Amino acid sequence: MTATLKEKIIQVCDEKIAKKGADVGLSFYAFFANKNDNPKLLMEAARWWIETHEFDHFEKAVKIKKVVQNG
């Protein structure tokens, strides 16, 4: 995982947790704007989410953040 994606995931997880609490769920689309302005990064996130970890469509933000931080 690139440092750019790792930082973005942690930032978004922190924001969502702060706004909606520790039980908030999100999908990998949460890390991107509705406009597909960075398809390479989007595909990296999709591969990491779907192929590498086989996560469900929605997962808890705290779980995602922990997985990213633990490498």
Residue frames as a rotation matrix with the C-alpha (Angstrom) as fourth column:
MET 1
0.582 0.813 0.000 0.00
0.813 -0.582 0.000 0.00
0.000 0.000 -1.000 0.00
THR 2
-0.164 -0.633 0.757 1.34
0.561 -0.691 -0.456 3.40
0.811 0.350 0.468 -0.93
ALA 3
-0.774 -0.198 -0.602 1.93
0.621 -0.421 -0.661 5.99
-0.122 -0.885 0.448 1.76
THR 4
-0.876 0.475 0.076 -0.60
-0.414 -0.824 0.387 8.28
0.247 0.307 0.919 0.05
LEU 5
-0.076 0.893 -0.444 -3.40
-0.179 0.426 0.887 5.73
0.981 0.147 0.127 0.32
LYS 6
-0.263 -0.094 -0.960 -2.44
0.816 0.510 -0.274 4.77
0.515 -0.855 -0.057 3.87
GLU 7
-0.958 -0.130 -0.254 -2.58
0.247 -0.824 -0.510 8.41
-0.143 -0.552 0.822 5.01
LYS 8
-0.642 0.767 -0.005 -5.90
-0.570 -0.473 0.672 8.97
0.512 0.434 0.741 3.24
ILE 9
-0.044 0.630 -0.775 -7.51
0.240 0.760 0.604 5.90
0.970 -0.160 -0.184 4.81
ILE 10
-0.475 -0.206 -0.856 -6.40
0.865 0.068 -0.496 6.85
0.160 -0.976 0.146 8.32
GLN 11
-0.994 0.098 -0.042 -7.56
-0.092 -0.989 -0.117 10.45
-0.053 -0.113 0.992 7.82
VAL 12
-0.390 0.907 -0.158 -11.00
-0.512 -0.071 0.856 9.41
0.766 0.414 0.492 6.58
CYS 13
-0.065 0.334 -0.940 -11.42
0.581 0.779 0.236 6.81
0.811 -0.531 -0.245 9.33
ASP 14
-0.765 -0.280 -0.580 -10.52
0.641 -0.415 -0.646 9.40
-0.059 -0.866 0.497 11.98
GLU 15
-0.890 0.454 0.044 -13.00
-0.431 -0.869 0.243 11.90
0.148 0.197 0.969 10.50
LYS 16
-0.168 0.875 -0.454 -15.84
-0.275 0.401 0.874 9.37
0.947 0.272 0.173 10.29
ILE 17
-0.223 0.015 -0.975 -15.20
0.792 0.586 -0.172 8.06
0.569 -0.810 -0.143 13.81
ALA 18
-0.938 -0.178 -0.297 -15.14
0.321 -0.768 -0.555 11.62
-0.129 -0.616 0.777 15.20
LYS 19
-0.726 0.687 -0.038 -18.43
-0.627 -0.639 0.446 12.49
0.282 0.348 0.894 13.48
LYS 20
0.158 0.899 -0.408 -20.41
-0.700 0.394 0.596 9.27
0.696 0.191 0.692 13.89
GLY 21
0.480 0.003 0.877 -18.72
-0.822 0.351 0.449 7.25
-0.306 -0.936 0.171 16.64
ALA 22
-0.456 -0.830 0.322 -16.75
-0.721 0.556 0.412 4.03
-0.521 -0.044 -0.852 16.90
ASP 23
-0.160 0.466 0.870 -19.47
0.213 0.877 -0.431 1.89
-0.964 0.116 -0.240 15.30
VAL 24
0.432 0.345 -0.833 -19.46
-0.641 -0.532 -0.553 3.74
-0.634 0.773 -0.008 11.97
GLY 25
0.163 -0.321 0.933 -19.03
0.528 0.827 0.193 1.54
-0.834 0.461 0.304 8.93
LEU 26
0.327 -0.074 -0.942 -17.62
-0.663 -0.729 -0.173 2.49
-0.674 0.681 -0.287 5.57
SER 27
0.816 -0.114 0.566 -16.64
0.452 0.736 -0.504 1.09
-0.359 0.667 0.652 2.20
PHE 28
-0.211 -0.975 0.068 -13.48
0.813 -0.137 0.566 1.73
-0.543 0.175 0.822 0.23
TYR 29
0.029 0.302 0.953 -15.43
0.812 -0.563 0.155 4.31
0.584 0.769 -0.262 -1.77
ALA 30
0.850 0.326 -0.415 -15.40
0.523 -0.623 0.581 6.52
-0.069 -0.711 -0.700 1.35
PHE 31
0.095 -0.923 -0.372 -11.78
0.559 -0.260 0.787 7.39
-0.823 -0.283 0.492 0.58
PHE 32
-0.802 -0.348 0.486 -12.67
0.586 -0.294 0.755 9.04
-0.120 0.890 0.440 -2.74
ALA 33
-0.589 0.615 -0.524 -14.84
-0.505 -0.786 -0.356 11.84
-0.631 0.055 0.774 -4.08
ASN 34
0.353 0.815 0.460 -17.86
0.010 0.488 -0.873 10.89
-0.936 0.312 0.164 -6.16
LYS 35
0.817 -0.173 -0.550 -15.81
-0.577 -0.254 -0.777 11.90
-0.005 0.952 -0.307 -9.19
ASN 36
0.777 -0.562 0.284 -13.26
0.498 0.824 0.269 9.28
-0.385 -0.068 0.920 -10.27
ASP 37
0.898 -0.434 -0.075 -10.31
-0.425 -0.807 -0.410 11.66
0.118 0.400 -0.909 -10.49
ASN 38
-0.165 -0.974 0.153 -7.63
-0.984 0.174 0.041 9.13
-0.067 -0.144 -0.987 -9.52
PRO 39
0.706 0.576 -0.412 -8.46
-0.632 0.775 0.001 5.71
0.320 0.260 0.911 -11.01
LYS 40
-0.052 -0.807 -0.588 -5.05
-0.143 0.588 -0.796 4.23
0.988 0.042 -0.146 -10.17
LEU 41
-0.836 -0.234 0.496 -5.45
-0.483 -0.112 -0.868 5.00
0.258 -0.966 -0.019 -6.45
LEU 42
0.115 0.961 0.252 -9.07
-0.986 0.140 -0.085 3.80
-0.117 -0.238 0.964 -6.53
MET 43
0.604 0.071 -0.794 -7.99
-0.393 0.893 -0.218 0.45
0.694 0.443 0.567 -8.00
GLU 44
-0.538 -0.830 -0.148 -5.22
-0.176 0.282 -0.943 0.14
0.824 -0.482 -0.297 -5.41
ALA 45
-0.615 0.390 0.685 -7.79
-0.780 -0.173 -0.602 0.63
-0.116 -0.904 0.411 -2.64
ALA 46
0.472 0.849 -0.237 -10.21
-0.878 0.478 -0.034 -1.82
0.085 0.224 0.971 -4.26
ARG 47
0.214 -0.472 -0.855 -7.53
-0.203 0.835 -0.512 -4.52
0.955 0.284 0.083 -4.59
TRP 48
-0.801 -0.547 0.243 -6.41
-0.304 0.022 -0.953 -4.00
0.516 -0.837 -0.184 -1.00
TRP 49
-0.386 0.757 0.527 -10.00
-0.890 -0.155 -0.429 -4.10
-0.243 -0.635 0.733 0.28
ILE 50
0.588 0.779 -0.218 -11.43
-0.805 0.537 -0.251 -6.91
-0.079 0.323 0.943 -1.87
GLU 51
0.589 -0.381 -0.712 -8.55
-0.229 0.767 -0.600 -9.16
0.775 0.516 0.365 -2.92
THR 52
-0.452 -0.891 0.042 -6.04
-0.267 0.091 -0.959 -8.77
0.851 -0.445 -0.279 -0.10
HIS 53
-0.904 0.055 0.423 -8.37
-0.424 -0.009 -0.906 -8.66
-0.046 -0.998 0.032 2.93
GLU 54
-0.673 0.704 -0.227 -11.65
0.378 0.591 0.713 -9.97
0.636 0.394 -0.664 1.50
PHE 55
-0.906 0.366 -0.210 -13.57
-0.003 -0.503 -0.864 -7.38
-0.422 -0.783 0.457 3.51
ASP 56
-0.063 0.963 0.262 -17.34
0.920 0.158 -0.360 -7.08
-0.388 0.218 -0.895 3.22
HIS 57
0.109 0.161 0.981 -18.74
0.721 -0.692 0.034 -4.08
0.685 0.703 -0.192 1.38
PHE 58
0.483 0.054 0.874 -19.03
-0.441 -0.847 0.297 -2.19
0.756 -0.529 -0.385 4.69
GLU 59
0.063 -0.523 -0.850 -16.57
0.762 0.576 -0.298 -2.59
0.645 -0.628 0.435 7.55
LYS 60
0.826 0.189 -0.531 -16.09
0.535 -0.561 0.632 -0.71
-0.178 -0.806 -0.564 10.82
ALA 61
0.751 -0.543 0.376 -13.80
-0.206 -0.733 -0.648 2.30
0.628 0.409 -0.662 10.44
VAL 62
0.510 -0.577 0.637 -11.92
-0.813 -0.082 0.577 1.33
-0.281 -0.812 -0.511 13.61
LYS 63
0.607 -0.255 0.753 -11.17
0.217 0.964 0.152 -2.09
-0.765 0.071 0.640 12.11
ILE 64
0.813 -0.287 0.507 -9.92
0.507 -0.080 -0.858 -0.60
0.287 0.955 0.080 8.83
LYS 65
0.687 -0.563 0.458 -7.74
-0.579 -0.806 -0.122 1.94
0.438 -0.181 -0.880 10.63
LYS 66
0.506 -0.483 0.715 -6.21
-0.565 0.440 0.697 -0.78
-0.652 -0.757 -0.050 12.82
VAL 67
0.692 -0.234 0.683 -5.44
0.538 0.797 -0.273 -3.01
-0.481 0.557 0.678 9.81
VAL 68
0.787 -0.396 0.474 -3.76
0.211 -0.549 -0.809 -0.11
0.580 0.736 -0.349 8.00
GLN 69
0.596 -0.563 0.572 -1.72
-0.776 -0.588 0.229 0.93
0.207 -0.581 -0.787 11.02
ASN 70
0.458 -0.396 0.796 -0.57
-0.386 0.717 0.580 -2.64
-0.800 -0.573 0.176 11.68
GLY 71
-0.303 -0.633 -0.712 0.53
-0.890 -0.079 0.449 -3.03
-0.340 0.770 -0.540 8.07
